[in-house]
Amino acid sequence: MIIEGLAYALAPRFLVRMARLLPQIPEDQLRLFGLTAITTGVAIVCWVRG
């Protein structure tokens, strides 16, 4: 929740623009982005925890 909160606090206009663009992005591309974000997050947690 901290990361999500930071995004809204630091770049609210960017998030609003992205929300408007989301319906135009193909589902497969959104899915790939989500899976990439998950994989990156898990890798960072594993790296930090050693």
Secondary structure, DSSP 8 states (H G I E B T S, - for coil): -HHHHHHHHH-HHHHHHHHHHGGGS-HHHHHHHHHHHHHHHHHHHHHHH-
